[in-house]
Amino acid sequence: MSKYSYIKKDILNTIYESDVVVSMMIDFYRLPSDFPGFGELSNSQTHQEQADLLETRIKEDLEETQNQRFENFIPYIQLHEFETLVFASANGIDILFDRDEIDFKGLMNVVEEYPNPEEINNYPDTAPSVRLKKLIPGYNKVLHGIDIINTVGISELLEKCPRFKTWIESMVEALV
């Protein structure tokens, strides 16, 4: 993960273009501590509340730095990792992999353990990416993640991941 200053520079290089909506998707898991609001996070907050706070602080930082509002900027912190969306796409895993190649029962146990895939936690030994590598030997985010998600389509992600759904709806609304 890049330092916040690099991401901020990229956003500011794009945000002034006409007729654009600028967003970002950054994993919550192992987010660098230089992100605005990071020092305000506490264990008494849910991960949802922490991500909301970080998004607010990122937008505030950009607006304060430039002394203007950016209605065309929609920050997004993915709980907990991109792989959350892969867990939401368990049907895609079932389609793309032979069941004898993977631990499909273990995969379904993880999915059923949480109210939604966005709640799969972010501890070093149980982060979504770590779990997928254990359940799908040879799993590679770049090689397999997008294919799995594309197999089921965005509708399934929107149905199973409420935070992701809110982000997508915000971008669509900003484009209209």
N, C-alpha and C positions, 0 to 999 in steps of 0.2 A: 504494500500500500504506500502510496506517495505521501509526502508531507503535505499538510494543508496548504502551505504557501504555493506549491506547484499547481494544485487543483484550483486554488483561488485565481492564480494568474490565467489559467486556461479559461475559466468561466468569464473573467473580465475581458479577455480577448475576444469572446464570442457574444457577450450579452448586449453589446451596442449595435449589433447588426440589425437591420430593419426586418420587421415581420418574422421574428424568431421567438421560439419558446426554448429556454435553456433549462436543462435539468441534469441531474447526475444520479447515478446509482452506486452507492458505496456500501460495502459490507460493514455491519456493526461490529462483527467479530474482529478483534485485533485492530480496531480503529486507532490510528496514531493519537497520542495524547496532546498533540499541538492543535487539534481541531477546536474551534470556538465552542465553549460550553462543556468541554470534557472535564474540566476541574469541578464543575457543578454537579456531576453525576454522583448519585448515592445508592447504596444498597437498598434503601427504603423505597426507591422508585422501581416500577416495573420496567422491563426492557423497552416496552412500547413508550412509556413516559420518557425514558432516557433518549430514545431515538427522536421523539417529538422535540425534546429540548435541544438536541444537537441541530436538528433541521432549522429550528427557529434561530438559534445562535449563528449558524452559518449565514442565513439570509440577512440577519441584523448586521453581521460583520461586513458583508459586501456592501450593504446600503450605507453603513456608517463610514466606511472607507471612501466611498465615492460620493457621499453626501447626496444621495438620491435614492428613490424607491425603485425596485425592480419587480414589477408585477409579472414580468415575463420569465422570472426565475423560480423554479420549483425544485428545492432540494429533496433528496430522498436517501434515507439510510435503510438498507435492506436488513431486516431481522432474519436470521443472524448472519447469513451468508447467501450468496447466489444459489448455493445448493439447496436452500430452503425450497426454491422453486422446482428443483429436481424432485424433491420429496413430494411436492404437490402433483408431480407428474408420474406417479408410480405406475399408472397404466402404460405410459410410454416406455418405462423400463421393462415392463412385462412384454411389450411388443418387440423391442429392439434386442433383448437378451434372452437366451434360452434359460429357462428356470434352473436347469442343472448347472449353469455357469455362475449363478448368483445365489445369495441367501434371500430368496423372495419372502419367505416367512418372516425372517428377521426384519426385512424392509417394512413389511406390513405392520409388524409389532411396533416399530418406531412411529410410523404414521398414526396408528391407533392410540398411541400413548399420549398424544397431545391434542388439544382442542382444534388446532390447525397447524400446518407445517411451520408457520412463522414463530411458533412457540418452542420449536426444537432448540435446545439450549446451546450456549456458546462456550462451554468449558473445553479446555485443550483436548481432553480425551473423548468428548462427546459432541463436538461441533459437527454440524451437518456434513461438512466435507470429510471429516475423519470417519464418520459413520458410513458414508457412501463407499469410501475406499475399503472398508472392512466387509461391506455387504456385496460389493461388486468388484471382484478382483480385476485390477487393471483400469479401474475408473479414472478418467482424466477429464477434468472440468472443461477444457478447451475442446477435446475430441468428442466427448459424449454429452456434456451438459446441454448444449444448444439442440443437438439432435433429439434428445429425450423430450425436451420442452416443445420443440416443433412438432413432434409426433402427436402430442395431445392437443396442442393449440392453446391460445391465450384464454379462451373461455374457461377452461378447467382451472387455470391459475387464478383468474378473477373470482371464481366460485370458492376456492379453497384458501385464498390468502387475502384477508380483508385489508391489510395495510397496503399491499401491492395494488389491490383494486382501487383504493382511494388515490394512490399516486397516478395510476393510469387515467382515472376519471378526471383528475385535476389537469393533466396535460391535454386531454381531449377538450375539456371545457375552455382551457386557455387558447386553444387553436380555433375555436368557433367564433 
